[in-house]
Amino acid sequence: MISWTEGGMVSELGTESFGGNAGYWESFPCAGVRFYYDRGTGEIVTFGNFQNVRRQIRENFPEGIFKVAILMGSKKPRVKRDLDYRIIEIYYESAQILDVSRQVLEKSMEEFNERYGFDI
């Protein structure tokens, strides 16, 4: 998830505008980052906007969106951090997702925030 390479979450976040359609969480601007995941396991296959993801992936894997807040501006500490993000919510079509997949995606969000997310 922290990959800077194509198909990675951090790489994809670099192309998004914060504070636009995704709005704000608390006073932090947010962006939505789309991902495609394995319905049976919850494993994230890739991150990317529809037009940038191969058709084979779009047709075979359901999609979800992480709402991600960014630490910036006057709230940003003077100490350099590797990542200044925090996943706030997960959106997916609830009718399509299996319980195991939901649990894996929620655990992924929790682990990302524990390891890399900024403290709130």
Biopython code that builds the backbone (N, CA, C, O; Angstrom):
import numpy as np
from Bio.PDB.StructureBuilder import StructureBuilder

atoms = [
    (1, "MET", "N", (0.811, -1.202, 0.000)),
    (1, "MET", "CA", (0.000, 0.000, 0.000)),
    (1, "MET", "C", (0.851, 1.261, 0.000)),
    (1, "MET", "O", (0.413, 2.300, -0.492)),
    (2, "ILE", "N", (2.049, 1.185, 0.538)),
    (2, "ILE", "CA", (2.851, 2.403, 0.613)),
    (2, "ILE", "C", (3.707, 2.592, -0.631)),
    (2, "ILE", "O", (4.548, 3.490, -0.672)),
    (3, "SER", "N", (3.507, 1.772, -1.627)),
    (3, "SER", "CA", (4.339, 1.799, -2.819)),
    (3, "SER", "C", (4.246, 3.122, -3.575)),
    (3, "SER", "O", (3.168, 3.685, -3.767)),
    (4, "TRP", "N", (5.421, 3.595, -3.994)),
    (4, "TRP", "CA", (5.512, 4.787, -4.837)),
    (4, "TRP", "C", (5.476, 4.403, -6.308)),
    (4, "TRP", "O", (5.481, 5.281, -7.171)),
    (5, "THR", "N", (5.441, 3.103, -6.612)),
    (5, "THR", "CA", (5.430, 2.675, -8.001)),
    (5, "THR", "C", (4.009, 2.699, -8.547)),
    (5, "THR", "O", (3.040, 2.794, -7.793)),
    (6, "GLU", "N", (3.902, 2.612, -9.875)),
    (6, "GLU", "CA", (2.592, 2.620, -10.514)),
    (6, "GLU", "C", (1.729, 1.495, -9.935)),
    (6, "GLU", "O", (2.188, 0.361, -9.803)),
    (7, "GLY", "N", (0.492, 1.813, -9.594)),
    (7, "GLY", "CA", (-0.405, 0.846, -8.990)),
    (7, "GLY", "C", (-0.362, 0.840, -7.477)),
    (7, "GLY", "O", (-1.132, 0.122, -6.839)),
    (8, "GLY", "N", (0.535, 1.638, -6.887)),
    (8, "GLY", "CA", (0.639, 1.745, -5.441)),
    (8, "GLY", "C", (-0.203, 2.902, -4.917)),
    (8, "GLY", "O", (-0.487, 3.850, -5.649)),
    (9, "MET", "N", (-0.597, 2.825, -3.663)),
    (9, "MET", "CA", (-1.480, 3.840, -3.094)),
    (9, "MET", "C", (-0.818, 5.209, -3.019)),
    (9, "MET", "O", (-1.427, 6.210, -3.395)),
    (10, "VAL", "N", (0.412, 5.267, -2.542)),
    (10, "VAL", "CA", (1.076, 6.561, -2.392)),
    (10, "VAL", "C", (1.317, 7.192, -3.762)),
    (10, "VAL", "O", (1.162, 8.403, -3.925)),
    (11, "SER", "N", (1.687, 6.392, -4.725)),
    (11, "SER", "CA", (1.860, 6.900, -6.084)),
    (11, "SER", "C", (0.550, 7.494, -6.607)),
    (11, "SER", "O", (0.539, 8.575, -7.195)),
    (12, "GLU", "N", (-0.532, 6.787, -6.389)),
    (12, "GLU", "CA", (-1.843, 7.257, -6.860)),
    (12, "GLU", "C", (-2.274, 8.531, -6.133)),
    (12, "GLU", "O", (-2.851, 9.429, -6.747)),
    (13, "LEU", "N", (-2.000, 8.614, -4.845)),
    (13, "LEU", "CA", (-2.357, 9.818, -4.086)),
    (13, "LEU", "C", (-1.645, 11.051, -4.630)),
    (13, "LEU", "O", (-2.160, 12.166, -4.539)),
    (14, "GLY", "N", (-0.462, 10.846, -5.196)),
    (14, "GLY", "CA", (0.284, 11.960, -5.760)),
    (14, "GLY", "C", (-0.401, 12.600, -6.946)),
    (14, "GLY", "O", (-0.047, 13.711, -7.339)),
    (15, "THR", "N", (-1.382, 11.916, -7.526)),
    (15, "THR", "CA", (-2.099, 12.460, -8.684)),
    (15, "THR", "C", (-3.452, 13.056, -8.297)),
    (15, "THR", "O", (-4.148, 13.620, -9.141)),
    (16, "GLU", "N", (-3.818, 12.933, -7.039)),
    (16, "GLU", "CA", (-5.139, 13.387, -6.593)),
    (16, "GLU", "C", (-5.069, 14.783, -5.983)),
    (16, "GLU", "O", (-4.028, 15.202, -5.476)),
    (17, "SER", "N", (-6.189, 15.492, -6.038)),
    (17, "SER", "CA", (-6.262, 16.782, -5.363)),
    (17, "SER", "C", (-6.959, 16.580, -4.025)),
    (17, "SER", "O", (-7.989, 15.912, -3.939)),
    (18, "PHE", "N", (-6.390, 17.159, -2.998)),
    (18, "PHE", "CA", (-6.939, 17.036, -1.650)),
    (18, "PHE", "C", (-7.889, 18.190, -1.374)),
    (18, "PHE", "O", (-7.637, 19.332, -1.759)),
    (19, "GLY", "N", (-8.997, 17.865, -0.691)),
    (19, "GLY", "CA", (-9.964, 18.885, -0.316)),
    (19, "GLY", "C", (-11.014, 19.138, -1.384)),
    (19, "GLY", "O", (-11.890, 19.979, -1.183)),
    (20, "GLY", "N", (-10.956, 18.447, -2.504)),
    (20, "GLY", "CA", (-11.944, 18.618, -3.571)),
    (20, "GLY", "C", (-13.193, 17.803, -3.289)),
    (20, "GLY", "O", (-13.880, 18.035, -2.294)),
    (21, "ASN", "N", (-13.486, 16.851, -4.162)),
    (21, "ASN", "CA", (-14.696, 16.032, -4.014)),
    (21, "ASN", "C", (-14.739, 15.268, -2.699)),
    (21, "ASN", "O", (-15.816, 15.062, -2.140)),
    (22, "ALA", "N", (-13.592, 14.849, -2.201)),
    (22, "ALA", "CA", (-13.549, 14.065, -0.960)),
    (22, "ALA", "C", (-13.732, 14.938, 0.279)),
    (22, "ALA", "O", (-13.975, 14.426, 1.371)),
    (23, "GLY", "N", (-13.616, 16.246, 0.110)),
    (23, "GLY", "CA", (-13.871, 17.165, 1.215)),
    (23, "GLY", "C", (-12.811, 17.138, 2.292)),
    (23, "GLY", "O", (-11.623, 16.967, 2.018)),
    (24, "TYR", "N", (-13.264, 17.312, 3.526)),
    (24, "TYR", "CA", (-12.375, 17.401, 4.683)),
    (24, "TYR", "C", (-12.826, 16.416, 5.755)),
    (24, "TYR", "O", (-13.998, 16.047, 5.830)),
    (25, "TRP", "N", (-11.886, 16.006, 6.566)),
    (25, "TRP", "CA", (-12.170, 15.227, 7.766)),
    (25, "TRP", "C", (-11.543, 16.007, 8.901)),
    (25, "TRP", "O", (-10.344, 16.286, 8.897)),
    (26, "GLU", "N", (-12.380, 16.360, 9.882)),
    (26, "GLU", "CA", (-11.935, 17.289, 10.912)),
    (26, "GLU", "C", (-11.479, 18.540, 10.148)),
    (26, "GLU", "O", (-12.282, 19.124, 9.420)),
    (27, "SER", "N", (-10.241, 18.961, 10.288)),
    (27, "SER", "CA", (-9.754, 20.099, 9.501)),
    (27, "SER", "C", (-8.727, 19.665, 8.460)),
    (27, "SER", "O", (-8.006, 20.500, 7.913)),
    (28, "PHE", "N", (-8.659, 18.372, 8.186)),
    (28, "PHE", "CA", (-7.669, 17.840, 7.255)),
    (28, "PHE", "C", (-8.282, 17.622, 5.879)),
    (28, "PHE", "O", (-9.332, 16.988, 5.772)),
    (29, "PRO", "N", (-7.645, 18.139, 4.810)),
    (29, "PRO", "CA", (-8.159, 17.882, 3.464)),
    (29, "PRO", "C", (-8.018, 16.400, 3.123)),
    (29, "PRO", "O", (-7.084, 15.731, 3.565)),
    (30, "CYS", "N", (-8.966, 15.902, 2.328)),
    (30, "CYS", "CA", (-8.995, 14.477, 1.980)),
    (30, "CYS", "C", (-8.994, 14.278, 0.468)),
    (30, "CYS", "O", (-9.330, 15.176, -0.304)),
    (31, "ALA", "N", (-8.607, 13.081, 0.081)),
    (31, "ALA", "CA", (-8.701, 12.631, -1.312)),
    (31, "ALA", "C", (-9.246, 11.212, -1.289)),
    (31, "ALA", "O", (-9.120, 10.500, -0.293)),
    (32, "GLY", "N", (-9.841, 10.819, -2.380)),
    (32, "GLY", "CA", (-10.281, 9.436, -2.525)),
    (32, "GLY", "C", (-9.312, 8.712, -3.432)),
    (32, "GLY", "O", (-8.970, 9.209, -4.505)),
    (33, "VAL", "N", (-8.867, 7.539, -3.007)),
    (33, "VAL", "CA", (-7.985, 6.744, -3.855)),
    (33, "VAL", "C", (-8.678, 5.401, -4.129)),
    (33, "VAL", "O", (-8.979, 4.630, -3.218)),
    (34, "ARG", "N", (-8.912, 5.161, -5.411)),
    (34, "ARG", "CA", (-9.649, 3.968, -5.856)),
    (34, "ARG", "C", (-8.716, 2.763, -5.896)),
    (34, "ARG", "O", (-7.549, 2.869, -6.275)),
    (35, "PHE", "N", (-9.265, 1.606, -5.492)),
    (35, "PHE", "CA", (-8.502, 0.363, -5.569)),
    (35, "PHE", "C", (-9.410, -0.746, -6.086)),
    (35, "PHE", "O", (-10.636, -0.643, -6.034)),
    (36, "TYR", "N", (-8.790, -1.797, -6.579)),
    (36, "TYR", "CA", (-9.485, -2.997, -7.036)),
    (36, "TYR", "C", (-8.971, -4.153, -6.192)),
    (36, "TYR", "O", (-7.770, -4.262, -5.944)),
    (37, "TYR", "N", (-9.879, -5.016, -5.753)),
    (37, "TYR", "CA", (-9.494, -6.066, -4.802)),
    (37, "TYR", "C", (-10.080, -7.408, -5.196)),
    (37, "TYR", "O", (-11.058, -7.494, -5.939)),
    (38, "ASP", "N", (-9.449, -8.461, -4.672)),
    (38, "ASP", "CA", (-9.915, -9.830, -4.893)),
    (38, "ASP", "C", (-11.134, -10.069, -4.015)),
    (38, "ASP", "O", (-11.049, -9.957, -2.792)),
    (39, "ARG", "N", (-12.244, -10.389, -4.615)),
    (39, "ARG", "CA", (-13.509, -10.576, -3.897)),
    (39, "ARG", "C", (-13.414, -11.689, -2.855)),
    (39, "ARG", "O", (-14.032, -11.595, -1.794)),
    (40, "GLY", "N", (-12.655, -12.728, -3.141)),
    (40, "GLY", "CA", (-12.576, -13.870, -2.242)),
    (40, "GLY", "C", (-11.633, -13.703, -1.066)),
    (40, "GLY", "O", (-11.846, -14.291, -0.005)),
    (41, "THR", "N", (-10.573, -12.887, -1.253)),
    (41, "THR", "CA", (-9.558, -12.777, -0.206)),
    (41, "THR", "C", (-9.448, -11.374, 0.406)),
    (41, "THR", "O", (-8.942, -11.222, 1.518)),
    (42, "GLY", "N", (-9.914, -10.364, -0.306)),
    (42, "GLY", "CA", (-9.766, -8.989, 0.157)),
    (42, "GLY", "C", (-8.418, -8.382, -0.200)),
    (42, "GLY", "O", (-8.155, -7.225, 0.127)),
    (43, "GLU", "N", (-7.560, -9.148, -0.868)),
    (43, "GLU", "CA", (-6.248, -8.625, -1.261)),
    (43, "GLU", "C", (-6.420, -7.516, -2.295)),
    (43, "GLU", "O", (-7.163, -7.669, -3.265)),
    (44, "ILE", "N", (-5.731, -6.402, -2.081)),
    (44, "ILE", "CA", (-5.781, -5.305, -3.041)),
    (44, "ILE", "C", (-4.894, -5.655, -4.225)),
    (44, "ILE", "O", (-3.713, -5.964, -4.067)),
    (45, "VAL", "N", (-5.487, -5.601, -5.418)),
    (45, "VAL", "CA", (-4.781, -5.956, -6.648)),
    (45, "VAL", "C", (-3.999, -4.756, -7.167)),
    (45, "VAL", "O", (-2.835, -4.886, -7.547)),
    (46, "THR", "N", (-4.638, -3.583, -7.183)),
    (46, "THR", "CA", (-3.981, -2.370, -7.653)),
    (46, "THR", "C", (-4.765, -1.147, -7.204)),
    (46, "THR", "O", (-5.943, -1.240, -6.855)),
    (47, "PHE", "N", (-4.101, -0.011, -7.217)),
    (47, "PHE", "CA", (-4.736, 1.283, -6.999)),
    (47, "PHE", "C", (-4.725, 2.018, -8.322)),
    (47, "PHE", "O", (-3.786, 1.871, -9.104)),
    (48, "GLY", "N", (-5.751, 2.804, -8.586)),
    (48, "GLY", "CA", (-5.737, 3.625, -9.791)),
    (48, "GLY", "C", (-7.118, 4.059, -10.203)),
    (48, "GLY", "O", (-8.116, 3.412, -9.886)),
    (49, "ASN", "N", (-7.160, 5.169, -10.919)),
    (49, "ASN", "CA", (-8.420, 5.634, -11.480)),
    (49, "ASN", "C", (-8.826, 4.739, -12.637)),
    (49, "ASN", "O", (-7.986, 4.116, -13.286)),
    (50, "PHE", "N", (-10.116, 4.686, -12.881)),
    (50, "PHE", "CA", (-10.702, 3.807, -13.884)),
    (50, "PHE", "C", (-9.917, 3.821, -15.193)),
    (50, "PHE", "O", (-9.564, 2.763, -15.714)),
    (51, "GLN", "N", (-9.643, 5.000, -15.721)),
    (51, "GLN", "CA", (-9.014, 5.121, -17.040)),
    (51, "GLN", "C", (-7.561, 4.646, -17.044)),
    (51, "GLN", "O", (-6.994, 4.417, -18.113)),
    (52, "ASN", "N", (-6.959, 4.497, -15.883)),
    (52, "ASN", "CA", (-5.554, 4.087, -15.809)),
    (52, "ASN", "C", (-5.363, 2.627, -15.421)),
    (52, "ASN", "O", (-4.231, 2.154, -15.314)),
    (53, "VAL", "N", (-6.456, 1.917, -15.212)),
    (53, "VAL", "CA", (-6.383, 0.510, -14.801)),
    (53, "VAL", "C", (-6.761, -0.365, -15.989)),
    (53, "VAL", "O", (-7.725, -0.082, -16.701)),
    (54, "ARG", "N", (-5.999, -1.420, -16.192)),
    (54, "ARG", "CA", (-6.263, -2.328, -17.320)),
    (54, "ARG", "C", (-7.699, -2.851, -17.280)),
    (54, "ARG", "O", (-8.236, -3.140, -16.211)),
    (55, "ARG", "N", (-8.299, -2.967, -18.440)),
    (55, "ARG", "CA", (-9.682, -3.426, -18.546)),
    (55, "ARG", "C", (-9.871, -4.800, -17.910)),
    (55, "ARG", "O", (-10.901, -5.052, -17.283)),
    (56, "GLN", "N", (-8.901, -5.682, -18.060)),
    (56, "GLN", "CA", (-8.998, -7.025, -17.472)),
    (56, "GLN", "C", (-9.192, -6.932, -15.955)),
    (56, "GLN", "O", (-9.976, -7.692, -15.386)),
    (57, "ILE", "N", (-8.495, -6.022, -15.306)),
    (57, "ILE", "CA", (-8.642, -5.848, -13.854)),
    (57, "ILE", "C", (-10.004, -5.244, -13.542)),
    (57, "ILE", "O", (-10.702, -5.726, -12.650)),
    (58, "ARG", "N", (-10.391, -4.196, -14.265)),
    (58, "ARG", "CA", (-11.685, -3.533, -14.016)),
    (58, "ARG", "C", (-12.852, -4.500, -14.168)),
    (58, "ARG", "O", (-13.833, -4.414, -13.430)),
    (59, "GLU", "N", (-12.747, -5.416, -15.119)),
    (59, "GLU", "CA", (-13.845, -6.339, -15.394)),
    (59, "GLU", "C", (-13.890, -7.530, -14.442)),
    (59, "GLU", "O", (-14.930, -8.174, -14.306)),
    (60, "ASN", "N", (-12.777, -7.828, -13.786)),
    (60, "ASN", "CA", (-12.708, -9.043, -12.970)),
    (60, "ASN", "C", (-12.600, -8.818, -11.471)),
    (60, "ASN", "O", (-12.700, -9.767, -10.694)),
    (61, "PHE", "N", (-12.398, -7.576, -11.056)),
    (61, "PHE", "CA", (-12.240, -7.297, -9.639)),
    (61, "PHE", "C", (-13.136, -6.135, -9.233)),
    (61, "PHE", "O", (-13.205, -5.133, -9.945)),
    (62, "PRO", "N", (-13.824, -6.254, -8.097)),
    (62, "PRO", "CA", (-14.636, -5.127, -7.616)),
    (62, "PRO", "C", (-13.731, -3.989, -7.160)),
    (62, "PRO", "O", (-12.548, -4.184, -6.880)),
    (63, "GLU", "N", (-14.313, -2.804, -7.093)),
    (63, "GLU", "CA", (-13.532, -1.641, -6.695)),
    (63, "GLU", "C", (-13.989, -1.095, -5.358)),
    (63, "GLU", "O", (-15.114, -1.325, -4.914)),
    (64, "GLY", "N", (-13.097, -0.376, -4.742)),
    (64, "GLY", "CA", (-13.388, 0.311, -3.496)),
    (64, "GLY", "C", (-12.637, 1.630, -3.494)),
    (64, "GLY", "O", (-11.845, 1.908, -4.394)),
    (65, "ILE", "N", (-12.888, 2.428, -2.490)),
    (65, "ILE", "CA", (-12.208, 3.714, -2.368)),
    (65, "ILE", "C", (-11.810, 3.916, -0.906)),
    (65, "ILE", "O", (-12.624, 3.744, 0.001)),
    (66, "PHE", "N", (-10.555, 4.279, -0.696)),
    (66, "PHE", "CA", (-10.110, 4.734, 0.609)),
    (66, "PHE", "C", (-10.243, 6.251, 0.629)),
    (66, "PHE", "O", (-9.773, 6.932, -0.281)),
    (67, "LYS", "N", (-10.881, 6.775, 1.661)),
    (67, "LYS", "CA", (-10.869, 8.217, 1.886)),
    (67, "LYS", "C", (-9.658, 8.481, 2.755)),
    (67, "LYS", "O", (-9.554, 7.954, 3.863)),
    (68, "VAL", "N", (-8.731, 9.307, 2.251)),
    (68, "VAL", "CA", (-7.446, 9.521, 2.898)),
    (68, "VAL", "C", (-7.287, 10.996, 3.260)),
    (68, "VAL", "O", (-7.473, 11.874, 2.417)),
    (69, "ALA", "N", (-6.942, 11.260, 4.516)),
    (69, "ALA", "CA", (-6.658, 12.621, 4.967)),
    (69, "ALA", "C", (-5.153, 12.859, 4.872)),
    (69, "ALA", "O", (-4.354, 11.932, 5.004)),
    (70, "ILE", "N", (-4.785, 14.114, 4.642)),
    (70, "ILE", "CA", (-3.365, 14.470, 4.573)),
    (70, "ILE", "C", (-3.058, 15.522, 5.631)),
    (70, "ILE", "O", (-3.838, 16.442, 5.875)),
    (71, "LEU", "N", (-1.911, 15.352, 6.238)),
    (71, "LEU", "CA", (-1.427, 16.303, 7.230)),
    (71, "LEU", "C", (-0.609, 17.348, 6.485)),
    (71, "LEU", "O", (0.425, 17.029, 5.898)),
    (72, "MET", "N", (-1.066, 18.584, 6.508)),
    (72, "MET", "CA", (-0.352, 19.627, 5.768)),
    (72, "MET", "C", (-0.626, 20.995, 6.360)),
    (72, "MET", "O", (-1.461, 21.142, 7.252)),
    (73, "GLY", "N", (0.073, 21.983, 5.865)),
    (73, "GLY", "CA", (-0.138, 23.348, 6.310)),
    (73, "GLY", "C", (0.315, 23.564, 7.734)),
    (73, "GLY", "O", (1.340, 23.027, 8.154)),
    (74, "SER", "N", (-0.445, 24.349, 8.482)),
    (74, "SER", "CA", (-0.055, 24.702, 9.850)),
    (74, "SER", "C", (-0.096, 23.512, 10.796)),
    (74, "SER", "O", (0.492, 23.566, 11.876)),
    (75, "LYS", "N", (-0.783, 22.432, 10.409)),
    (75, "LYS", "CA", (-0.857, 21.253, 11.268)),
    (75, "LYS", "C", (0.355, 20.334, 11.086)),
    (75, "LYS", "O", (0.584, 19.435, 11.895)),
    (76, "LYS", "N", (1.122, 20.563, 10.027)),
    (76, "LYS", "CA", (2.252, 19.686, 9.727)),
    (76, "LYS", "C", (3.413, 19.969, 10.683)),
    (76, "LYS", "O", (3.833, 21.117, 10.833)),
    (77, "PRO", "N", (3.931, 18.918, 11.329)),
    (77, "PRO", "CA", (5.060, 19.133, 12.237)),
    (77, "PRO", "C", (6.317, 19.500, 11.459)),
    (77, "PRO", "O", (6.426, 19.214, 10.267)),
    (78, "ARG", "N", (7.241, 20.120, 12.126)),
    (78, "ARG", "CA", (8.493, 20.512, 11.469)),
    (78, "ARG", "C", (9.398, 19.299, 11.230)),
    (78, "ARG", "O", (10.329, 19.367, 10.428)),
    (79, "VAL", "N", (9.131, 18.215, 11.911)),
    (79, "VAL", "CA", (9.910, 16.995, 11.724)),
    (79, "VAL", "C", (9.439, 16.312, 10.444)),
    (79, "VAL", "O", (8.239, 16.110, 10.256)),
    (80, "LYS", "N", (10.365, 15.959, 9.574)),
    (80, "LYS", "CA", (10.031, 15.301, 8.307)),
    (80, "LYS", "C", (9.535, 13.896, 8.588)),
    (80, "LYS", "O", (10.151, 13.139, 9.338)),
    (81, "ARG", "N", (8.419, 13.566, 7.978)),
    (81, "ARG", "CA", (7.853, 12.223, 8.087)),
    (81, "ARG", "C", (7.864, 11.591, 6.707)),
    (81, "ARG", "O", (7.836, 12.292, 5.695)),
    (82, "ASP", "N", (7.904, 10.253, 6.667)),
    (82, "ASP", "CA", (7.844, 9.574, 5.379)),
    (82, "ASP", "C", (6.470, 9.727, 4.743)),
    (82, "ASP", "O", (6.359, 9.985, 3.545)),
    (83, "LEU", "N", (5.429, 9.569, 5.545)),
    (83, "LEU", "CA", (4.069, 9.668, 5.036)),
    (83, "LEU", "C", (3.248, 10.551, 5.960)),
    (83, "LEU", "O", (3.356, 10.461, 7.183)),
    (84, "ASP", "N", (2.454, 11.378, 5.382)),
    (84, "ASP", "CA", (1.601, 12.275, 6.157)),
    (84, "ASP", "C", (0.133, 12.023, 5.832)),
    (84, "ASP", "O", (-0.644, 12.965, 5.673)),
    (85, "TYR", "N", (-0.243, 10.757, 5.733)),
    (85, "TYR", "CA", (-1.599, 10.357, 5.380)),
    (85, "TYR", "C", (-2.246, 9.574, 6.513)),
    (85, "TYR", "O", (-1.566, 9.041, 7.390)),
    (86, "ARG", "N", (-3.561, 9.517, 6.476)),
    (86, "ARG", "CA", (-4.319, 8.653, 7.379)),
    (86, "ARG", "C", (-5.572, 8.216, 6.625)),
    (86, "ARG", "O", (-6.317, 9.057, 6.123)),
    (87, "ILE", "N", (-5.809, 6.900, 6.543)),
    (87, "ILE", "CA", (-7.018, 6.395, 5.903)),
    (87, "ILE", "C", (-8.168, 6.577, 6.881)),
    (87, "ILE", "O", (-8.110, 6.100, 8.014)),
    (88, "ILE", "N", (-9.202, 7.262, 6.443)),
    (88, "ILE", "CA", (-10.320, 7.613, 7.302)),
    (88, "ILE", "C", (-11.497, 6.654, 7.136)),
    (88, "ILE", "O", (-12.111, 6.241, 8.120)),
    (89, "GLU", "N", (-11.808, 6.302, 5.893)),
    (89, "GLU", "CA", (-12.961, 5.438, 5.609)),
    (89, "GLU", "C", (-12.681, 4.556, 4.411)),
    (89, "GLU", "O", (-11.782, 4.824, 3.614)),
    (90, "ILE", "N", (-13.475, 3.490, 4.298)),
    (90, "ILE", "CA", (-13.446, 2.613, 3.126)),
    (90, "ILE", "C", (-14.848, 2.617, 2.531)),
    (90, "ILE", "O", (-15.838, 2.455, 3.244)),
    (91, "TYR", "N", (-14.919, 2.802, 1.220)),
    (91, "TYR", "CA", (-16.195, 2.722, 0.519)),
    (91, "TYR", "C", (-16.133, 1.551, -0.465)),
    (91, "TYR", "O", (-15.143, 1.375, -1.174)),
    (92, "TYR", "N", (-17.195, 0.761, -0.498)),
    (92, "TYR", "CA", (-17.329, -0.329, -1.453)),
    (92, "TYR", "C", (-18.806, -0.669, -1.545)),
    (92, "TYR", "O", (-19.599, -0.284, -0.686)),
    (93, "GLU", "N", (-19.165, -1.392, -2.590)),
    (93, "GLU", "CA", (-20.552, -1.817, -2.722)),
    (93, "GLU", "C", (-20.800, -2.946, -1.735)),
    (93, "GLU", "O", (-20.275, -4.047, -1.893)),
    (94, "SER", "N", (-21.599, -2.668, -0.721)),
    (94, "SER", "CA", (-21.788, -3.638, 0.356)),
    (94, "SER", "C", (-22.442, -4.932, -0.115)),
    (94, "SER", "O", (-22.245, -5.979, 0.501)),
    (95, "ALA", "N", (-23.213, -4.877, -1.190)),
    (95, "ALA", "CA", (-23.869, -6.081, -1.688)),
    (95, "ALA", "C", (-22.869, -7.026, -2.340)),
    (95, "ALA", "O", (-23.124, -8.227, -2.429)),
    (96, "GLN", "N", (-21.730, -6.500, -2.798)),
    (96, "GLN", "CA", (-20.752, -7.312, -3.517)),
    (96, "GLN", "C", (-19.661, -7.897, -2.637)),
    (96, "GLN", "O", (-19.011, -8.867, -3.026)),
    (97, "ILE", "N", (-19.450, -7.335, -1.475)),
    (97, "ILE", "CA", (-18.277, -7.723, -0.688)),
    (97, "ILE", "C", (-18.592, -8.871, 0.279)),
    (97, "ILE", "O", (-19.634, -8.885, 0.935)),
    (98, "LEU", "N", (-17.686, -9.810, 0.346)),
    (98, "LEU", "CA", (-17.806, -10.918, 1.292)),
    (98, "LEU", "C", (-17.268, -10.472, 2.643)),
    (98, "LEU", "O", (-16.447, -9.559, 2.727)),
    (99, "ASP", "N", (-17.740, -11.129, 3.702)),
    (99, "ASP", "CA", (-17.280, -10.773, 5.050)),
    (99, "ASP", "C", (-15.769, -10.870, 5.183)),
    (99, "ASP", "O", (-15.147, -10.001, 5.795)),
    (100, "VAL", "N", (-15.165, -11.919, 4.616)),
    (100, "VAL", "CA", (-13.714, -12.081, 4.730)),
    (100, "VAL", "C", (-13.007, -10.918, 4.045)),
    (100, "VAL", "O", (-12.012, -10.418, 4.568)),
    (101, "SER", "N", (-13.489, -10.482, 2.903)),
    (101, "SER", "CA", (-12.871, -9.362, 2.198)),
    (101, "SER", "C", (-13.020, -8.074, 2.988)),
    (101, "SER", "O", (-12.074, -7.293, 3.087)),
    (102, "ARG", "N", (-14.186, -7.848, 3.545)),
    (102, "ARG", "CA", (-14.421, -6.650, 4.354)),
    (102, "ARG", "C", (-13.450, -6.624, 5.541)),
    (102, "ARG", "O", (-12.866, -5.586, 5.851)),
    (103, "GLN", "N", (-13.286, -7.769, 6.196)),
    (103, "GLN", "CA", (-12.386, -7.844, 7.347)),
    (103, "GLN", "C", (-10.935, -7.568, 6.952)),
    (103, "GLN", "O", (-10.214, -6.874, 7.668)),
    (104, "VAL", "N", (-10.513, -8.111, 5.813)),
    (104, "VAL", "CA", (-9.134, -7.905, 5.356)),
    (104, "VAL", "C", (-8.902, -6.437, 5.012)),
    (104, "VAL", "O", (-7.870, -5.873, 5.374)),
    (105, "LEU", "N", (-9.848, -5.816, 4.319)),
    (105, "LEU", "CA", (-9.694, -4.402, 3.952)),
    (105, "LEU", "C", (-9.685, -3.509, 5.189)),
    (105, "LEU", "O", (-8.896, -2.567, 5.273)),
    (106, "GLU", "N", (-10.557, -3.804, 6.144)),
    (106, "GLU", "CA", (-10.572, -3.012, 7.382)),
    (106, "GLU", "C", (-9.274, -3.199, 8.171)),
    (106, "GLU", "O", (-8.747, -2.243, 8.740)),
    (107, "LYS", "N", (-8.764, -4.425, 8.203)),
    (107, "LYS", "CA", (-7.490, -4.691, 8.883)),
    (107, "LYS", "C", (-6.342, -3.978, 8.167)),
    (107, "LYS", "O", (-5.425, -3.471, 8.813)),
    (108, "SER", "N", (-6.391, -3.941, 6.847)),
    (108, "SER", "CA", (-5.364, -3.232, 6.073)),
    (108, "SER", "C", (-5.358, -1.754, 6.434)),
    (108, "SER", "O", (-4.297, -1.154, 6.604)),
    (109, "MET", "N", (-6.554, -1.167, 6.552)),
    (109, "MET", "CA", (-6.658, 0.237, 6.929)),
    (109, "MET", "C", (-6.076, 0.454, 8.325)),
    (109, "MET", "O", (-5.302, 1.387, 8.539)),
    (110, "GLU", "N", (-6.443, -0.396, 9.264)),
    (110, "GLU", "CA", (-5.946, -0.271, 10.637)),
    (110, "GLU", "C", (-4.425, -0.393, 10.692)),
    (110, "GLU", "O", (-3.760, 0.399, 11.360)),
    (111, "GLU", "N", (-3.878, -1.381, 9.992)),
    (111, "GLU", "CA", (-2.429, -1.591, 10.015)),
    (111, "GLU", "C", (-1.689, -0.435, 9.350)),
    (111, "GLU", "O", (-0.643, -0.010, 9.840)),
    (112, "PHE", "N", (-2.218, 0.075, 8.244)),
    (112, "PHE", "CA", (-1.598, 1.226, 7.596)),
    (112, "PHE", "C", (-1.539, 2.399, 8.573)),
    (112, "PHE", "O", (-0.496, 3.033, 8.736)),
    (113, "ASN", "N", (-2.667, 2.678, 9.215)),
    (113, "ASN", "CA", (-2.719, 3.813, 10.134)),
    (113, "ASN", "C", (-1.816, 3.619, 11.347)),
    (113, "ASN", "O", (-1.217, 4.581, 11.828)),
    (114, "GLU", "N", (-1.710, 2.393, 11.846)),
    (114, "GLU", "CA", (-0.828, 2.121, 12.982)),
    (114, "GLU", "C", (0.639, 2.308, 12.606)),
    (114, "GLU", "O", (1.418, 2.858, 13.384)),
    (115, "ARG", "N", (1.010, 1.855, 11.424)),
    (115, "ARG", "CA", (2.417, 1.904, 11.003)),
    (115, "ARG", "C", (2.818, 3.255, 10.415)),
    (115, "ARG", "O", (3.910, 3.757, 10.680)),
    (116, "TYR", "N", (1.926, 3.837, 9.618)),
    (116, "TYR", "CA", (2.324, 4.993, 8.818)),
    (116, "TYR", "C", (1.456, 6.227, 8.991)),
    (116, "TYR", "O", (1.888, 7.330, 8.658)),
    (117, "GLY", "N", (0.251, 6.069, 9.500)),
    (117, "GLY", "CA", (-0.676, 7.183, 9.569)),
    (117, "GLY", "C", (-0.274, 8.216, 10.599)),
    (117, "GLY", "O", (0.325, 7.886, 11.623)),
    (118, "PHE", "N", (-0.604, 9.464, 10.329)),
    (118, "PHE", "CA", (-0.312, 10.497, 11.320)),
    (118, "PHE", "C", (-1.257, 10.360, 12.491)),
    (118, "PHE", "O", (-2.388, 9.896, 12.342)),
    (119, "ASP", "N", (-0.785, 10.767, 13.660)),
    (119, "ASP", "CA", (-1.583, 10.672, 14.882)),
    (119, "ASP", "C", (-2.642, 11.770, 14.905)),
    (119, "ASP", "O", (-2.415, 12.894, 14.458)),
    (120, "ILE", "N", (-3.805, 11.408, 15.439)),
    (120, "ILE", "CA", (-4.874, 12.396, 15.558)),
    (120, "ILE", "C", (-5.168, 12.681, 17.011)),
    (120, "ILE", "O", (-6.043, 13.492, 17.316)),
]
sb = StructureBuilder()
sb.init_structure("model")
sb.init_model(0)
sb.init_chain("A")
sb.init_seg("    ")
for serial, (resi, resn, name, xyz) in enumerate(atoms, 1):
    if name == "N":
        sb.init_residue(resn, " ", resi, " ")
    sb.init_atom(name, np.array(xyz, "f"), 0.0, 1.0, " ", f" {name:<3s}", serial, name[0])
structure = sb.get_structure()
